Amino acid sequence: MIFFEAVGTLISLGRWMVAWLVVLAVVATMCLLTALATGAYAVRVVWRSTNGPSWARSRREAKRLARASRDYDEAA
């Protein structure tokens, strides 16, 4: 009788262990995907901020550069 109780306990513990492994796998996957999404967003922000000429980043800087080169008067 004790042997059957031990086998039943092992089966029960095995089921709980499998359930915990599934939960931990889901949590680890969510953490990994969150880290990847955050990294991709950071790379995109850096890429967009450094892509193109420096004067194209802000309207104020573009106006300042145009006034300095006198292209602003001709365009107006």
N, C-alpha and C positions, 0 to 999 in steps of 0.2 A: 504494500500500500504506500509506503514512504517513497518508493521508486517512482510510482505514478504521479505523486504530488510533486516530486522533484522535476520530472519531465514536464508537467503542466506549468510549473514555475518558470522553467527555462523557455518554454514556448511563449509564455506571457512576457517575460523580459525581452525575448527576441523581437516580439512585435513592437514593444515600446522603443527598443533600440532602433529598429527600422523607421519608426515614426519620427524619432528625434533626428535621425540622419536625413530624412526627407526635409524636415523643417530647417535644419542647418544648411542643407544644400540650397534651399530657396532663399534663405537670408544671405548666404554668401554670393549667390547669383545676383541678387538685388544690389548688394554692395558693390560688386564688380561692375555691373551695368551703370550704376550711379557714378562711379569713379571714371568710367570710360566716357560717359556723357559730359561730365564736368570737364574732363581733359579736352574733349573735342570742341566744346564751347570756348574754352580758353584759347585753343589754337586758332579757332575761327576769328575770335576777337583780335588776336595779335596779327593774324594774316590780313584782316581787313584794315587794321589801323596802319600797317606798314606797306600796303599795296598801293601803287600809284604814286604820282608826284606829291611832294610834301605840301604844296600849296593847295591841293585838292582836299585837304583834311578839314579846313574850316573856311567859312565865307569871309571872316574878318581877315585872315591871313592872305587870302586871294586878293581882296581889295587892297591891302597894304602893298603887296607885291606889284599889283597893277599900277597903283599910284607911283610907286618908286620907278617903274619903267616907262611911265607916261603912256601906256596903252589904255589906261582908264579914260583919259580925255578923248581919245579917238573913238572909243566904243560908245561914249555918251553922246 
